[in-house]
């Protein structure tokens, strides 16, 4: 009987070791796929529900605004809370103004890809600052923060603006991961200079977004892959996937917020809009763009997109 019991213990132990080993292997694979900035992201971006196309008209506008962007920006740098050198593009308005828009890009992108948004804010009378998120563009970093550590970088950029313009009236704008970033930043103790926040198609939490992508892209369950991926993330990036909770941060916000989402978004599911909107206990508005996919609200809604934003901001920015 003793021998049989020992055999059972050995078998169970071996199975447990195999399970844990396989779990960490899978967790490390998905960490590298999702959060290592140096790995190929085509498996994610080429998935049917994640594909994004632009029209010839959009391509032409992109070319024009990129030209304007390149001709008008200056480089700006700060040191992050964990000693990374972070970069941003600074575009001063031709007219002297205390109005500032800090514009945040999406996942696996960089600040230079936000040229059309930067130009719209600039044309509306704002100085514009467009940071490269950590591990993106010209900013240092070994991992993608998904908005969590980036939220503290947002605070650093805000303070950087205020250090040169103490009367600055600041608007935060972000799209996709940038949208989640500004929402996560909203739960921090922001200076009164921050007057309003606009998020476009940000996710309700890092955990929910990755769990959704696991199922939609790879047809895999969240358990136990998310648990192991979160442990690997803690080891390599010093945060867990559960920490990046946008809903919890928005619930602590004291800043008026505008929430934007396309009804046909299948990269960050449209249903996440209600989660973040309902969590907000501040003056808030919701703008749903029918038929728009991920990041496509501006292209589909066109003038009404910017009219909605301008009308919202007119209530809070002088």
MODA-V495670 format. One record per helix or strand of 2 or more residues. SS is the DSSP state (H for helix, E for strand). FROM is the first residue (numbers start at 0). LEN is the number of residues. If there is no record, write none. Layout:
BEGIN
ss-><SS/SS>
from-><FROM/FROM>
len-><LEN/LEN>
END
This chain:
BEGIN
ss-><H/H/H/H/E/E/E/H/E/H/E/H/E/H/H/H/E/H/E/H/H>
from-><1/41/47/55/73/84/98/110/126/149/168/176/193/205/224/245/256/271/283/296/302>
len-><34/4/3/17/6/7/6/13/5/15/7/10/7/13/13/6/6/8/6/5/11>
END
